[in-house]
């Protein structure tokens, strides 16, 4: 008979995997514009928020968003109250359905997403240790080169600008790639081959002990 602890861990792992697949599928549906309306809303809202943050402070953006929401809900509430008074109807609160809806976060759902986040955090910690403690010299040199390039990027763009560009690329690149997959794959393979040749030449120039460690 299997250990209950083992069974519980296996069930939790399966639930986390299922949740990750569902989240990934939903994100892919958005970035590939399977449903143009949902993708347009997600892209428009995210871009609007980022552009607002580039112009105003976080406090101002949050305040304006909540103020706009309150203007809509208060106006609708007053409008429905006037209509009900004129028509002498008893429909009740216009947001009654939403107010009665259970919005509490269930402990099981909370724990499920915490476990998923914890998996990514642990993976990131292991990768950081691998790179920063130079477990593999070539990988650490790749990180150093990437960070060096980012210093030039940071000198030209600030954080919000980079987030705006990332948002645009996130919603446009997958669709462009899907429509031009053959040509893009050809260029990616060409670049990958050149990078591998360059890294191989670099590795040949490394000290013998480092090369043996890399080969192992």
C-alpha positions in Angstrom: 0.0 0.0 0.0 1.4 3.4 -1.0 2.5 5.9 1.6 -0.3 8.6 2.2 2.3 11.3 2.2 3.7 10.1 -1.2 0.2 9.9 -2.6 -0.6 13.4 -1.4 2.7 14.8 -3.0 1.8 13.0 -6.2 -1.7 14.4 -6.3 -0.4 17.9 -5.5 2.3 17.6 -8.3 -0.4 16.5 -10.7 -2.7 19.4 -9.8 0.2 21.9 -10.2 1.1 20.5 -13.6 -2.6 20.7 -14.7 -2.8 24.3 -13.4 0.4 25.2 -15.2 -0.9 23.7 -18.5 -4.2 25.5 -18.2 -2.5 28.9 -17.5 -0.1 28.3 -20.4 -2.9 27.4 -22.7 -4.8 30.5 -21.8 -1.8 32.8 -22.3 -1.1 31.2 -25.7 -4.7 31.7 -26.7 -4.2 35.4 -25.9 -0.9 36.0 -27.6 -1.8 34.1 -30.8 -5.1 36.1 -31.0 -7.4 33.0 -31.2 -10.1 35.2 -29.8 -9.4 38.7 -31.2 -11.8 40.4 -28.8 -10.2 39.0 -25.7 -6.7 39.5 -27.0 -7.5 43.1 -28.0 -8.9 43.9 -24.5 -5.9 42.3 -22.8 -3.4 44.1 -25.0 -5.2 47.4 -24.9 -5.6 47.4 -21.1 -2.1 46.3 -20.4 -0.7 48.9 -22.8 -3.0 51.6 -21.4 -1.8 50.9 -17.8 1.9 50.9 -18.8 1.5 54.2 -20.8 -0.3 55.7 -17.8 2.6 54.6 -15.5 5.0 56.2 -17.9 3.2 59.5 -17.5 1.9 59.5 -14.0 2.9 57.9 -10.6 1.6 54.6 -9.5 -0.6 56.2 -6.9 -2.1 58.5 -9.6 -2.8 55.6 -12.0 -4.5 53.5 -9.3 -6.5 56.5 -8.1 -7.7 57.4 -11.6 -8.6 53.7 -12.4 -10.6 53.4 -9.2 -12.2 56.8 -9.8 -13.3 55.8 -13.3 -14.7 52.6 -12.0 -16.6 54.4 -9.3 -18.0 56.9 -11.8 -19.4 54.1 -13.9 -20.9 52.1 -11.0 -22.3 55.2 -9.2 -23.9 56.6 -12.4 -25.4 53.2 -13.2 -26.7 52.8 -9.7 -28.3 56.2 -9.7 -29.8 55.6 -13.2 -31.3 52.3 -12.2 -32.7 53.9 -9.0 -34.4 56.7 -11.0 -35.8 54.2 -13.5 -37.2 52.0 -10.7 -38.7 55.0 -9.0 -40.4 56.2 -12.2 -41.7 52.8 -13.1 -42.4 51.9 -9.5 -40.7 48.6 -9.9 -38.9 46.6 -7.2 -36.0 45.1 -9.1 -33.6 45.8 -6.2 -30.0 46.6 -6.3 -28.6 46.6 -9.9 -25.5 44.8 -8.8 -27.3 42.3 -6.6 -26.1 39.3 -8.7 -22.5 40.3 -8.3 -22.9 41.2 -4.6 -24.3 37.7 -3.9 -21.6 36.0 -5.8 -19.0 34.2 -3.7 -15.7 35.9 -4.4 -13.7 34.4 -1.5 -10.5 32.6 -2.4 -10.7 28.9 -1.4 -7.7 27.6 0.6 -7.2 24.7 -1.9 -7.0 27.2 -4.8 -4.7 29.5 -2.9 -2.4 26.6 -1.9 -2.4 25.3 -5.5 -1.1 28.6 -6.9 1.4 29.1 -4.1 2.8 25.6 -4.9 3.1 26.6 -8.6 4.8 29.8 -7.7 7.1 28.0 -5.3 8.2 25.6 -8.1 9.3 28.5 -10.3 11.0 30.2 -7.4 13.0 27.1 -6.5 13.9 26.6 -10.2 15.1 30.3 -10.4 17.2 29.9 -7.2 18.9 26.8 -8.6 19.6 28.5 -11.9 21.0 31.6 -10.2 23.3 29.4 -8.1 24.4 27.6 -11.3 25.2 30.9 -13.0 26.5 33.1 -10.2 28.7 30.5 -8.6 30.2 29.6 -12.0 29.2 25.9 -12.0 29.6 26.1 -15.8 32.1 28.8 -17.0 30.5 29.1 -20.5 27.0 29.6 -19.1 28.3 32.3 -16.6 30.1 34.0 -19.5 26.9 34.1 -21.5 25.1 35.7 -18.5 28.0 38.2 -18.1 27.7 39.1 -21.8 23.9 39.5 -21.6 24.2 41.7 -18.5 26.8 43.8 -20.3 24.4 44.4 -23.2 21.7 45.3 -20.8 23.8 48.1 -19.4 23.6 49.7 -22.8 19.9 49.0 -23.0 19.4 50.6 -19.6 21.3 53.7 -20.7 18.8 54.3 -23.5 15.5 53.0 -22.0 14.0 53.2 -18.5 12.1 50.3 -16.9 8.6 51.4 -18.0 9.7 51.9 -21.6 11.2 48.4 -21.6 7.9 47.0 -20.2 5.9 48.8 -22.9 8.2 47.3 -25.6 7.9 43.9 -24.0 4.2 44.1 -24.0 4.0 45.0 -27.7 6.5 42.3 -28.6 4.6 39.8 -26.4 1.4 40.3 -28.3 2.8 40.8 -31.8 5.8 38.4 -32.1 3.9 35.0 -31.8 1.4 36.0 -34.5 4.2 37.2 -36.8 6.2 34.0 -36.1 3.2 31.8 -36.9 2.6 33.5 -40.2 6.3 33.5 -41.2 7.5 30.4 -39.4 9.6 28.9 -42.2 11.7 32.0 -43.0 12.1 32.9 -39.3 13.2 29.3 -38.4 15.8 29.4 -41.2 17.4 32.6 -39.8 17.2 31.4 -36.2 19.0 28.2 -37.2 21.7 30.2 -39.0 22.2 32.4 -35.9 22.2 29.4 -33.6 24.9 27.7 -35.7 27.1 30.7 -35.6 26.7 31.1 -31.9 27.6 27.4 -31.3 30.7 27.8 -33.5 31.8 30.9 -31.6 31.3 29.2 -28.2 33.2 26.1 -29.4 36.1 28.3 -30.4 36.0 30.1 -27.1 35.9 26.8 -25.2 39.0 25.6 -27.1 40.9 28.6 -25.8 39.9 27.9 -22.2 42.4 26.2 -19.8 42.5 22.4 -19.9 40.9 21.9 -16.5 37.9 24.0 -17.4 37.4 22.2 -20.7 37.5 18.8 -19.0 34.8 20.0 -16.5 32.7 21.2 -19.4 33.1 17.9 -21.2 32.1 16.0 -18.1 
